[in-house]
Amino acid sequence: MGRIGELDLPDRLAGTLPRWLTSVCVGLLATTCAGVLRFALDLLVPGAAVFPLIFPAAMIATLFAGWRAGATCGTISILFSWYYLFPIRGSFLFENPAAAVSVGNVAVACAITVTLAEIFRRAVHRVARERDRELAERDLLLEEFEHRVKNNFALVASLLEMQRRRAGSGETAEALTTALSRIESIARARIAISIAAAVRPAWSTSLPISTNSAPRWPRRCSCAARSR
């Protein structure tokens, strides 16, 4: 349901169609689908389920395209059912006051459904915007941290290289060369881990990650570091 609430068709099609027009079109589409389903049910059980399909159709239209879509779907569906199906077919007249109360109750219930769906939709959008903002801040902090780590590795590597050149040859130069090689291996391992962490969210939602395969990146990197 949260995923449906995050989908905003008027916003996605804003560059092609006005927002209000997209909402109206979605409302008309939901009304058509509910009408087709209602016609199919009427073939099976004539006269049954005059109004119930209005509520899910209005709710779905609201979740996808906002309150305008839900209001369009609910209004047209209620007027259509009132005129063609209930209580007197082909007329807006009522047989008795109870029929008028029934139609009024349906209208009020539909309005409440659309209102609640719109409140839920806005809450989901607000949470989604807050989540995206926090993710953007986290990514920015991680990028800054990664940049500083790379700079520190580069600084250490340059200092070791400078000391190795000053040492010339001998055991000191070999020790510095070994240390420089290890620093470079750790730096490459750090880059590999960072790439894996950046790529993993893209496919972790569609592919399961087993607990046995999760730590393989660090193991391979540490082995590569030891081999050097």
GROMACS elastic network, one bead per residue, 0.5 to 0.9 nm:
[ bonds ]
;  ai    aj funct       b0    kb
    1     4     6  0.51229   500
    1     5     6  0.62306   500
    1     6     6  0.87614   500
    2     6     6  0.62840   500
    2     7     6  0.88895   500
    2   120     6  0.88880   500
    2   121     6  0.83107   500
    2   124     6  0.64721   500
    3     6     6  0.51466   500
    3     7     6  0.66115   500
    3   124     6  0.85966   500
    4     7     6  0.53174   500
    4     8     6  0.85049   500
    4    60     6  0.86814   500
    4    63     6  0.64698   500
    4    64     6  0.66952   500
    4   121     6  0.84945   500
    5     8     6  0.75726   500
    5    62     6  0.89796   500
    5    63     6  0.53398   500
    5    64     6  0.67970   500
    5   117     6  0.87229   500
    5   120     6  0.73091   500
    5   122     6  0.79392   500
    5   123     6  0.86263   500
    5   124     6  0.59185   500
    5   125     6  0.71368   500
    6    63     6  0.82643   500
    6    64     6  0.82443   500
    6   121     6  0.70946   500
    6   122     6  0.87260   500
    6   124     6  0.61408   500
    6   125     6  0.56955   500
    6   128     6  0.71824   500
    7    11     6  0.87752   500
    7    12     6  0.84975   500
    7    63     6  0.76241   500
    7    64     6  0.58976   500
    7    65     6  0.80007   500
    7   121     6  0.89496   500
    7   125     6  0.87057   500
    8    11     6  0.54130   500
    8    12     6  0.63002   500
    8    13     6  0.87540   500
    8    63     6  0.79302   500
    8    64     6  0.57143   500
    8    65     6  0.57490   500
    8    66     6  0.77522   500
    8   125     6  0.88918   500
    9    12     6  0.50094   500
    9    13     6  0.60188   500
    9    14     6  0.82275   500
    9    19     6  0.83766   500
    9    22     6  0.71507   500
    9    23     6  0.78379   500
    9    26     6  0.85861   500
    9    64     6  0.61320   500
    9    65     6  0.54543   500
    9    66     6  0.87079   500
   10    13     6  0.52484   500
   10    14     6  0.56951   500
   10    17     6  0.78023   500
   10    18     6  0.73846   500
   10    20     6  0.73895   500
   10    21     6  0.81381   500
   10    22     6  0.53832   500
   10    23     6  0.63264   500
   10    64     6  0.84777   500
   10    65     6  0.59476   500
   10    66     6  0.81631   500
   11    14     6  0.50358   500
   11    15     6  0.82920   500
   11    19     6  0.67951   500
   11    65     6  0.85887   500
   12    15     6  0.75504   500
   12    16     6  0.87676   500
   13    16     6  0.53324   500
   13    17     6  0.58019   500
   13    18     6  0.77182   500
   13    19     6  0.74766   500
   13    22     6  0.74060   500
   14    17     6  0.53771   500
   14    18     6  0.57189   500
   14    19     6  0.58515   500
   14    22     6  0.83265   500
   15    18     6  0.76965   500
   17    20     6  0.83337   500
   17    21     6  0.65031   500
   17    22     6  0.63582   500
   18    21     6  0.52907   500
   18    22     6  0.64047   500
   18    23     6  0.87839   500
   19    22     6  0.52418   500
   19    23     6  0.62968   500
   19    24     6  0.87280   500
   19    65     6  0.86906   500
   20    23     6  0.50851   500
   20    24     6  0.61966   500
   20    25     6  0.86264   500
   20    68     6  0.72280   500
   20    69     6  0.85055   500
   21    24     6  0.50850   500
   21    25     6  0.61068   500
   21    26     6  0.85793   500
   22    25     6  0.50782   500
   22    26     6  0.61378   500
   22    27     6  0.85255   500
   22    65     6  0.73212   500
   22    69     6  0.81836   500
   23    26     6  0.51672   500
   23    27     6  0.61470   500
   23    28     6  0.86470   500
   23    61     6  0.81431   500
   23    62     6  0.84914   500
   23    64     6  0.85076   500
   23    65     6  0.51388   500
   23    66     6  0.66279   500
   23    67     6  0.80445   500
   23    68     6  0.57140   500
   23    70     6  0.82924   500
   23    72     6  0.83059   500
   24    28     6  0.61605   500
   24    29     6  0.85675   500
   24    65     6  0.85019   500
   24    68     6  0.65192   500
   24    69     6  0.52261   500
   24    70     6  0.86715   500
   24    71     6  0.88424   500
   24    72     6  0.62839   500
   24    73     6  0.82891   500
   25    28     6  0.50484   500
   25    29     6  0.61059   500
   25    30     6  0.86015   500
   25    69     6  0.74374   500
   25    72     6  0.88798   500
   26    30     6  0.61329   500
   26    31     6  0.84908   500
   26    61     6  0.62068   500
   26    62     6  0.88023   500
   26    64     6  0.78302   500
   26    65     6  0.66127   500
   26    69     6  0.57887   500
   26    70     6  0.85300   500
   26    72     6  0.86951   500
   26    73     6  0.82836   500
   27    30     6  0.51562   500
   27    31     6  0.61155   500
   27    32     6  0.86135   500
   27    57     6  0.84873   500
   27    58     6  0.75379   500
   27    61     6  0.56714   500
   27    62     6  0.80567   500
   27    65     6  0.80155   500
   27    68     6  0.75155   500
   27    70     6  0.59489   500
   27    71     6  0.75137   500
   27    72     6  0.52055   500
   27    74     6  0.82131   500
   27    76     6  0.89529   500
   28    32     6  0.61087   500
   28    33     6  0.86355   500
   28    61     6  0.89514   500
   28    69     6  0.76827   500
   28    72     6  0.68824   500
   28    73     6  0.60153   500
   28    76     6  0.82095   500
   29    32     6  0.50717   500
   29    33     6  0.62311   500
   29    34     6  0.86022   500
   29    61     6  0.84438   500
   29    73     6  0.81585   500
   30    33     6  0.51445   500
   30    34     6  0.61279   500
   30    35     6  0.84646   500
   30    57     6  0.56055   500
   30    58     6  0.72481   500
   30    60     6  0.76853   500
   30    61     6  0.61092   500
   30    69     6  0.84357   500
   30    70     6  0.86159   500
   30    73     6  0.63022   500
   31    34     6  0.51587   500
   31    35     6  0.60087   500
   31    36     6  0.86066   500
   31    54     6  0.79563   500
   31    57     6  0.67575   500
   31    58     6  0.79903   500
   31    61     6  0.88184   500
   31    72     6  0.82090   500
   31    73     6  0.50726   500
   31    74     6  0.77282   500
   31    76     6  0.71791   500
   31    77     6  0.61944   500
   32    36     6  0.61235   500
   32    37     6  0.85912   500
   32    73     6  0.87521   500
   32    77     6  0.88968   500
   33    36     6  0.51779   500
   33    37     6  0.62429   500
   33    38     6  0.84832   500
   33    57     6  0.79968   500
   34    37     6  0.51453   500
   34    38     6  0.59579   500
   34    39     6  0.85311   500
   34    53     6  0.61585   500
   34    54     6  0.69632   500
   34    56     6  0.86858   500
   34    57     6  0.62289   500
   34    77     6  0.82204   500
   35    39     6  0.60309   500
   35    40     6  0.85596   500
   35    53     6  0.83976   500
   35    54     6  0.89515   500
   35    77     6  0.77760   500
   36    39     6  0.50613   500
   36    40     6  0.62519   500
   36    41     6  0.86947   500
   37    40     6  0.50526   500
   37    41     6  0.62387   500
   37    42     6  0.85458   500
   37    53     6  0.82652   500
   38    41     6  0.50966   500
   38    42     6  0.60734   500
   38    43     6  0.87066   500
   38    48     6  0.89375   500
   38    49     6  0.74826   500
   38    50     6  0.75798   500
   38    53     6  0.71971   500
   39    43     6  0.63525   500
   39    44     6  0.88789   500
   40    43     6  0.52339   500
   40    44     6  0.66937   500
   40    45     6  0.88039   500
   41    44     6  0.51143   500
   41    45     6  0.59138   500
   41    46     6  0.73571   500
   41    47     6  0.88585   500
   41    48     6  0.75216   500
   41    49     6  0.78017   500
   42    47     6  0.61083   500
   42    48     6  0.64800   500
   42    49     6  0.79835   500
   42    50     6  0.87735   500
   43    46     6  0.58349   500
   43    47     6  0.89929   500
   45    48     6  0.58083   500
   45    49     6  0.86792   500
   46    49     6  0.88627   500
   47    50     6  0.68499   500
   47    85     6  0.76085   500
   47    86     6  0.88885   500
   48    51     6  0.89724   500
   49    52     6  0.58387   500
   49    53     6  0.73471   500
   50    53     6  0.75987   500
   50    54     6  0.86833   500
   50    81     6  0.65409   500
   50    82     6  0.88163   500
   50    85     6  0.68631   500
   50    86     6  0.72898   500
   51    54     6  0.56586   500
   51    55     6  0.78759   500
   51    77     6  0.82476   500
   51    78     6  0.73565   500
   51    81     6  0.70359   500
   51   103     6  0.88732   500
   51   106     6  0.72524   500
   52    55     6  0.60681   500
   52    56     6  0.78468   500
   52   106     6  0.87119   500
   53    56     6  0.59037   500
   53    57     6  0.63317   500
   53    58     6  0.86851   500
   53    77     6  0.89519   500
   54    57     6  0.52897   500
   54    58     6  0.60328   500
   54    59     6  0.85507   500
   54    73     6  0.76655   500
   54    74     6  0.61599   500
   54    77     6  0.62917   500
   54    78     6  0.73490   500
   54   106     6  0.88132   500
   54   110     6  0.73663   500
   55    58     6  0.52258   500
   55    59     6  0.60895   500
   55    60     6  0.86202   500
   55    74     6  0.74676   500
   55   106     6  0.88668   500
   55   109     6  0.79234   500
   55   110     6  0.58332   500
   55   113     6  0.67032   500
   55   114     6  0.82919   500
   56    60     6  0.60312   500
   56    61     6  0.84413   500
   56   113     6  0.85356   500
   57    60     6  0.53086   500
   57    61     6  0.61287   500
   57    62     6  0.85914   500
   57    70     6  0.77418   500
   57    73     6  0.70139   500
   57    74     6  0.77840   500
   58    61     6  0.51301   500
   58    62     6  0.61145   500
   58    63     6  0.86707   500
   58    67     6  0.88076   500
   58    69     6  0.74316   500
   58    71     6  0.70423   500
   58    72     6  0.80981   500
   58    73     6  0.54733   500
   58    74     6  0.55137   500
   58   110     6  0.72970   500
   58   113     6  0.74361   500
   58   114     6  0.63423   500
   58   117     6  0.88474   500
   59    62     6  0.51261   500
   59    63     6  0.62290   500
   59    64     6  0.87204   500
   59    67     6  0.89444   500
   59    70     6  0.62614   500
   59   110     6  0.85745   500
   59   113     6  0.62641   500
   59   114     6  0.57349   500
   59   115     6  0.89674   500
   59   116     6  0.85537   500
   59   117     6  0.58880   500
   59   118     6  0.84897   500
   60    63     6  0.51136   500
   60    64     6  0.62366   500
   60    65     6  0.85255   500
   60    69     6  0.89866   500
   60    70     6  0.75647   500
   60   117     6  0.82098   500
   61    64     6  0.52948   500
   61    65     6  0.59046   500
   61    66     6  0.70371   500
   61    67     6  0.79259   500
   61    68     6  0.86214   500
   61    69     6  0.53459   500
   61    70     6  0.50277   500
   61    71     6  0.86958   500
   61    72     6  0.88488   500
   61    73     6  0.72185   500
   61   114     6  0.87604   500
   62    65     6  0.53139   500
   62    67     6  0.50034   500
   62    68     6  0.72060   500
   62    69     6  0.55265   500
   62    71     6  0.79351   500
   62    73     6  0.89448   500
   62   114     6  0.62924   500
   62   115     6  0.86862   500
   62   117     6  0.61658   500
   62   118     6  0.61934   500
   62   121     6  0.79622   500
   63    66     6  0.59601   500
   63    67     6  0.80604   500
   63    69     6  0.87795   500
   63    70     6  0.81999   500
   63   114     6  0.88172   500
   63   117     6  0.61740   500
   63   118     6  0.67585   500
   63   120     6  0.81747   500
   63   121     6  0.59011   500
   64    69     6  0.81776   500
   64   121     6  0.85816   500
   65    68     6  0.73883   500
   65    69     6  0.57504   500
   65    70     6  0.78807   500
   66    69     6  0.56913   500
   66    70     6  0.67088   500
   66    71     6  0.88802   500
   66   114     6  0.87191   500
   66   117     6  0.84279   500
   66   118     6  0.62421   500
   66   121     6  0.76995   500
   66   122     6  0.89103   500
   67    71     6  0.59048   500
   67    72     6  0.83766   500
   67   114     6  0.62475   500
   67   115     6  0.72153   500
   67   117     6  0.79692   500
   67   118     6  0.58188   500
   68    71     6  0.50752   500
   68    72     6  0.60026   500
   68    73     6  0.85100   500
   69    72     6  0.51027   500
   69    73     6  0.61124   500
   69    74     6  0.85078   500
   70    73     6  0.51245   500
   70    74     6  0.59682   500
   70    75     6  0.84042   500
   70   110     6  0.87499   500
   70   111     6  0.86517   500
   70   113     6  0.87433   500
   70   114     6  0.57279   500
   70   115     6  0.88798   500
   70   117     6  0.87604   500
   70   118     6  0.87555   500
   71    74     6  0.51225   500
   71    75     6  0.58656   500
   71    76     6  0.83973   500
   71   110     6  0.84176   500
   71   111     6  0.74909   500
   71   114     6  0.69249   500
   72    75     6  0.53449   500
   72    76     6  0.61075   500
   72    77     6  0.83196   500
   73    76     6  0.55259   500
   73    77     6  0.59214   500
   73    78     6  0.84473   500
   74    77     6  0.51815   500
   74    78     6  0.59587   500
   74    79     6  0.84831   500
   74   107     6  0.78352   500
   74   110     6  0.63637   500
   74   111     6  0.78426   500
   74   114     6  0.83746   500
   75    78     6  0.53114   500
   75    79     6  0.61358   500
   75    80     6  0.84722   500
   75   107     6  0.80098   500
   75   110     6  0.87314   500
   76    79     6  0.52111   500
   76    80     6  0.59461   500
   76    81     6  0.84833   500
   77    80     6  0.51253   500
   77    81     6  0.60399   500
   77    82     6  0.83541   500
   78    81     6  0.51861   500
   78    82     6  0.58675   500
   78    83     6  0.84884   500
   78   103     6  0.79124   500
   78   106     6  0.78052   500
   78   107     6  0.71437   500
   78   110     6  0.89655   500
   79    82     6  0.50016   500
   79    83     6  0.60364   500
   79    84     6  0.84096   500
   79    92     6  0.85873   500
   80    83     6  0.53056   500
   80    84     6  0.58732   500
   80    85     6  0.75670   500
   81    84     6  0.54070   500
   81    86     6  0.59978   500
   81    87     6  0.88155   500
   81    89     6  0.88697   500
   82    85     6  0.58077   500
   82    87     6  0.67328   500
   82    88     6  0.79717   500
   82    89     6  0.79013   500
   82    90     6  0.86615   500
   82    91     6  0.78075   500
   82    92     6  0.64202   500
   82    93     6  0.88848   500
   82   103     6  0.73870   500
   83    86     6  0.64609   500
   83    87     6  0.79064   500
   83    88     6  0.72168   500
   83    89     6  0.59498   500
   83    90     6  0.52894   500
   83    91     6  0.50428   500
   83    92     6  0.52008   500
   83    93     6  0.83055   500
   84    87     6  0.83722   500
   84    88     6  0.74263   500
   84    91     6  0.70343   500
   84    92     6  0.85715   500
   85    88     6  0.67542   500
   85    89     6  0.51134   500
   85    90     6  0.76523   500
   86    89     6  0.60866   500
   86    90     6  0.88409   500
   86    91     6  0.86252   500
   86    92     6  0.84829   500
   86    94     6  0.84394   500
   86    99     6  0.81632   500
   86   103     6  0.85983   500
   87    91     6  0.83133   500
   87    92     6  0.81619   500
   87    93     6  0.76524   500
   87    94     6  0.61471   500
   87    95     6  0.66833   500
   87    99     6  0.65818   500
   87   100     6  0.88348   500
   88    91     6  0.57311   500
   88    92     6  0.71789   500
   88    93     6  0.65849   500
   88    94     6  0.67098   500
   88    95     6  0.71286   500
   89    92     6  0.81450   500
   90    93     6  0.89592   500
   91    94     6  0.83388   500
   93   100     6  0.87774   500
   94    97     6  0.70002   500
   94    98     6  0.84540   500
   94    99     6  0.59596   500
   94   100     6  0.62132   500
   95    98     6  0.81896   500
   95    99     6  0.66252   500
   95   100     6  0.84116   500
   96    99     6  0.56786   500
   96   100     6  0.70776   500
   97   100     6  0.51212   500
   97   101     6  0.63003   500
   97   102     6  0.86780   500
   98   101     6  0.50324   500
   98   102     6  0.61712   500
   98   103     6  0.87681   500
   99   103     6  0.63429   500
   99   104     6  0.85797   500
  100   103     6  0.52448   500
  100   104     6  0.61307   500
  100   105     6  0.85786   500
  101   105     6  0.60247   500
  101   106     6  0.85633   500
  102   105     6  0.51019   500
  102   106     6  0.62620   500
  102   107     6  0.87067   500
  103   106     6  0.50752   500
  103   107     6  0.62617   500
  103   108     6  0.87143   500
  104   107     6  0.50765   500
  104   108     6  0.62014   500
  104   109     6  0.85420   500
  105   108     6  0.51047   500
  105   109     6  0.59950   500
  105   110     6  0.84194   500
  106   109     6  0.50925   500
  106   110     6  0.59995   500
  106   111     6  0.85358   500
  107   110     6  0.51162   500
  107   111     6  0.61847   500
  107   112     6  0.86759   500
  108   111     6  0.50819   500
  108   112     6  0.62280   500
  108   113     6  0.86161   500
  109   112     6  0.50722   500
  109   113     6  0.61248   500
  109   114     6  0.86679   500
  110   114     6  0.62048   500
  110   115     6  0.85433   500
  111   114     6  0.51903   500
  111   115     6  0.61021   500
  111   116     6  0.86380   500
  112   115     6  0.50234   500
  112   116     6  0.61009   500
  112   117     6  0.84723   500
  113   116     6  0.53072   500
  113   117     6  0.60952   500
  113   118     6  0.85427   500
  114   117     6  0.51118   500
  114   118     6  0.60668   500
  114   119     6  0.86100   500
  115   118     6  0.51249   500
  115   119     6  0.61970   500
  115   120     6  0.86279   500
  116   119     6  0.50471   500
  116   120     6  0.61350   500
  116   121     6  0.84767   500
  117   120     6  0.50927   500
  117   121     6  0.60114   500
  117   122     6  0.86307   500
  118   122     6  0.61254   500
  118   123     6  0.84874   500
  119   122     6  0.52695   500
  119   123     6  0.61553   500
  119   124     6  0.86379   500
  120   123     6  0.50799   500
  120   124     6  0.61700   500
  120   125     6  0.86444   500
  121   124     6  0.51737   500
  121   125     6  0.62354   500
  121   126     6  0.86248   500
  122   125     6  0.50174   500
  122   126     6  0.60583   500
  122   127     6  0.85791   500
  123   126     6  0.50599   500
  123   127     6  0.61973   500
  123   128     6  0.85088   500
  124   127     6  0.51368   500
  124   128     6  0.60186   500
  124   129     6  0.85810   500
  125   129     6  0.60846   500
  125   130     6  0.85395   500
  126   129     6  0.51956   500
  126   130     6  0.62353   500
  126   131     6  0.85712   500
  127   130     6  0.50588   500
  127   131     6  0.60338   500
  127   132     6  0.85716   500
  128   132     6  0.60919   500
  128   133     6  0.85179   500
  129   132     6  0.50857   500
  129   133     6  0.61031   500
  129   134     6  0.86162   500
  130   133     6  0.50703   500
  130   134     6  0.61931   500
  130   135     6  0.85659   500
  131   134     6  0.51608   500
  131   135     6  0.61075   500
  131   136     6  0.85446   500
  132   135     6  0.50308   500
  132   136     6  0.60523   500
  132   137     6  0.85892   500
  133   136     6  0.50849   500
  133   137     6  0.62263   500
  133   138     6  0.85771   500
  134   137     6  0.50728   500
  134   138     6  0.60665   500
  134   139     6  0.85477   500
  135   139     6  0.60539   500
  135   140     6  0.84885   500
  136   139     6  0.51108   500
  136   140     6  0.61339   500
  136   141     6  0.86349   500
  137   140     6  0.50448   500
  137   141     6  0.61709   500
  137   142     6  0.85501   500
  138   141     6  0.51182   500
  138   142     6  0.60720   500
  138   143     6  0.85137   500
  139   142     6  0.50202   500
  139   143     6  0.60305   500
  139   144     6  0.85353   500
  140   143     6  0.51045   500
  140   144     6  0.61874   500
  140   145     6  0.85526   500
  141   144     6  0.50727   500
  141   145     6  0.60404   500
  141   146     6  0.84560   500
  142   146     6  0.59200   500
  142   147     6  0.83882   500
  143   146     6  0.50258   500
  143   147     6  0.60095   500
  143   148     6  0.85945   500
  144   147     6  0.50561   500
  144   148     6  0.62597   500
  144   149     6  0.86430   500
  145   148     6  0.51664   500
  145   149     6  0.61692   500
  145   150     6  0.86432   500
  146   149     6  0.50375   500
  146   150     6  0.61567   500
  146   151     6  0.85554   500
  146   191     6  0.87848   500
  146   194     6  0.81874   500
  147   150     6  0.51952   500
  147   151     6  0.62208   500
  147   152     6  0.86931   500
  148   152     6  0.61418   500
  148   153     6  0.86311   500
  149   152     6  0.50518   500
  149   153     6  0.62175   500
  149   154     6  0.85379   500
  149   187     6  0.87511   500
  149   190     6  0.89985   500
  150   153     6  0.50977   500
  150   154     6  0.60612   500
  150   155     6  0.85009   500
  150   187     6  0.72534   500
  150   190     6  0.87570   500
  150   191     6  0.86521   500
  151   155     6  0.60317   500
  151   156     6  0.86014   500
  152   155     6  0.50041   500
  152   156     6  0.61479   500
  152   157     6  0.84691   500
  153   156     6  0.51792   500
  153   157     6  0.60150   500
  153   158     6  0.85004   500
  153   183     6  0.70385   500
  153   184     6  0.77898   500
  153   186     6  0.86292   500
  153   187     6  0.64610   500
  154   157     6  0.50527   500
  154   158     6  0.60467   500
  154   159     6  0.85896   500
  154   183     6  0.89677   500
  154   184     6  0.86218   500
  154   187     6  0.85445   500
  155   158     6  0.51568   500
  155   159     6  0.62116   500
  155   160     6  0.86597   500
  156   159     6  0.51330   500
  156   160     6  0.61840   500
  156   161     6  0.85441   500
  156   180     6  0.83582   500
  156   183     6  0.78408   500
  157   160     6  0.51595   500
  157   161     6  0.60702   500
  157   162     6  0.85706   500
  157   179     6  0.87565   500
  157   180     6  0.58883   500
  157   181     6  0.87449   500
  157   183     6  0.66130   500
  157   184     6  0.72327   500
  158   161     6  0.50141   500
  158   162     6  0.61035   500
  158   163     6  0.85934   500
  158   180     6  0.86971   500
  159   162     6  0.50942   500
  159   163     6  0.61762   500
  159   164     6  0.85129   500
  160   163     6  0.50860   500
  160   164     6  0.59956   500
  160   165     6  0.86223   500
  160   176     6  0.61947   500
  160   177     6  0.77931   500
  160   179     6  0.75928   500
  160   180     6  0.60587   500
  161   165     6  0.62613   500
  161   166     6  0.86543   500
  161   176     6  0.75341   500
  161   177     6  0.76339   500
  161   180     6  0.69621   500
  162   165     6  0.52658   500
  162   166     6  0.63118   500
  162   167     6  0.86776   500
  163   166     6  0.50386   500
  163   167     6  0.60744   500
  163   168     6  0.87410   500
  163   173     6  0.80057   500
  163   176     6  0.73913   500
  164   167     6  0.50696   500
  164   168     6  0.64558   500
  164   169     6  0.82084   500
  164   172     6  0.75715   500
  164   173     6  0.50313   500
  164   174     6  0.80088   500
  164   175     6  0.85736   500
  164   176     6  0.56084   500
  164   177     6  0.67201   500
  164   180     6  0.89290   500
  165   168     6  0.53093   500
  165   169     6  0.83182   500
  165   173     6  0.75258   500
  166   169     6  0.89204   500
  166   173     6  0.84410   500
  167   170     6  0.77132   500
  167   172     6  0.64708   500
  167   173     6  0.55247   500
  167   176     6  0.87571   500
  168   172     6  0.83454   500
  168   173     6  0.61766   500
  169   172     6  0.72527   500
  169   173     6  0.52834   500
  169   174     6  0.73374   500
  170   173     6  0.54495   500
  170   174     6  0.63309   500
  170   175     6  0.87475   500
  171   174     6  0.50209   500
  171   175     6  0.60627   500
  171   176     6  0.85166   500
  172   175     6  0.51199   500
  172   176     6  0.61433   500
  172   177     6  0.85123   500
  173   176     6  0.50493   500
  173   177     6  0.60122   500
  173   178     6  0.85683   500
  174   178     6  0.61301   500
  174   179     6  0.85552   500
  175   178     6  0.50809   500
  175   179     6  0.61492   500
  175   180     6  0.85240   500
  176   179     6  0.50036   500
  176   180     6  0.59958   500
  176   181     6  0.84979   500
  177   180     6  0.50203   500
  177   181     6  0.61045   500
  177   182     6  0.86074   500
  178   181     6  0.50790   500
  178   182     6  0.62361   500
  178   183     6  0.86512   500
  178   228     6  0.79506   500
  179   182     6  0.50943   500
  179   183     6  0.61637   500
  179   184     6  0.86378   500
  180   183     6  0.50700   500
  180   184     6  0.61965   500
  180   185     6  0.85863   500
  181   184     6  0.51515   500
  181   185     6  0.61677   500
  181   186     6  0.86566   500
  181   225     6  0.84256   500
  181   228     6  0.65074   500
  182   186     6  0.61118   500
  182   187     6  0.84835   500
  182   225     6  0.60266   500
  182   226     6  0.76605   500
  182   228     6  0.64062   500
  183   186     6  0.51077   500
  183   187     6  0.61155   500
  183   188     6  0.86455   500
  183   225     6  0.84538   500
  184   188     6  0.61762   500
  184   189     6  0.85246   500
  184   225     6  0.84846   500
  185   188     6  0.51086   500
  185   189     6  0.60698   500
  185   190     6  0.84924   500
  185   221     6  0.80202   500
  185   222     6  0.85462   500
  185   224     6  0.69892   500
  185   226     6  0.85088   500
  185   228     6  0.71603   500
  186   190     6  0.60255   500
  186   191     6  0.86049   500
  186   221     6  0.77111   500
  186   222     6  0.77738   500
  186   224     6  0.87148   500
  186   225     6  0.61285   500
  187   190     6  0.50070   500
  187   191     6  0.62990   500
  187   192     6  0.86945   500
  188   191     6  0.50370   500
  188   192     6  0.61967   500
  188   193     6  0.86363   500
  188   221     6  0.81062   500
  188   225     6  0.88591   500
  189   192     6  0.50027   500
  189   193     6  0.61554   500
  189   194     6  0.85348   500
  189   217     6  0.86326   500
  189   218     6  0.76139   500
  189   220     6  0.85042   500
  189   222     6  0.73737   500
  189   224     6  0.80268   500
  189   225     6  0.76251   500
  190   193     6  0.51414   500
  190   194     6  0.61480   500
  190   195     6  0.86523   500
  190   218     6  0.88766   500
  190   221     6  0.81487   500
  191   194     6  0.50254   500
  191   195     6  0.61750   500
  191   196     6  0.85929   500
  192   195     6  0.51326   500
  192   196     6  0.61716   500
  192   197     6  0.86021   500
  192   217     6  0.78265   500
  192   218     6  0.88446   500
  192   221     6  0.77863   500
  193   196     6  0.50462   500
  193   197     6  0.61052   500
  193   198     6  0.85683   500
  193   217     6  0.66072   500
  193   218     6  0.70283   500
  193   221     6  0.81990   500
  194   197     6  0.50724   500
  194   198     6  0.61457   500
  194   199     6  0.86225   500
  195   198     6  0.50602   500
  195   199     6  0.60956   500
  195   200     6  0.84239   500
  196   199     6  0.51821   500
  196   200     6  0.58113   500
  196   217     6  0.77994   500
  197   200     6  0.53379   500
  197   201     6  0.73059   500
  198   201     6  0.66372   500
  198   202     6  0.79513   500
  199   202     6  0.56622   500
  199   203     6  0.73076   500
  199   204     6  0.87991   500
  200   203     6  0.56529   500
  200   204     6  0.56244   500
  200   205     6  0.88894   500
  201   204     6  0.51000   500
  201   205     6  0.68829   500
  202   205     6  0.69625   500
  202   206     6  0.82756   500
  203   206     6  0.54160   500
  203   207     6  0.59141   500
  203   208     6  0.86695   500
  204   207     6  0.52134   500
  204   208     6  0.63018   500
  204   209     6  0.68399   500
  205   208     6  0.74020   500
  209   212     6  0.84550   500
  209   213     6  0.70126   500
  209   214     6  0.66672   500
  210   213     6  0.54708   500
  210   214     6  0.63008   500
  211   214     6  0.52892   500
  211   215     6  0.77541   500
  212   215     6  0.70684   500
  212   216     6  0.80280   500
  213   216     6  0.56500   500
  213   217     6  0.85659   500
  214   217     6  0.74202   500
  215   218     6  0.58599   500
  215   219     6  0.65518   500
  215   220     6  0.89754   500
  216   219     6  0.51047   500
  216   220     6  0.61420   500
  216   221     6  0.84942   500
  217   220     6  0.54150   500
  217   221     6  0.62050   500
  217   222     6  0.86639   500
  218   222     6  0.59699   500
  218   223     6  0.84440   500
  219   222     6  0.51504   500
  219   223     6  0.60540   500
  219   224     6  0.84951   500
  220   223     6  0.50779   500
  220   224     6  0.61024   500
  220   225     6  0.85520   500
  221   224     6  0.50564   500
  221   225     6  0.61692   500
  221   226     6  0.87102   500
  222   226     6  0.61741   500
  222   227     6  0.85563   500
  223   226     6  0.50835   500
  223   227     6  0.60642   500
  223   228     6  0.86274   500
  224   227     6  0.51038   500
  224   228     6  0.63916   500
  225   228     6  0.53834   500
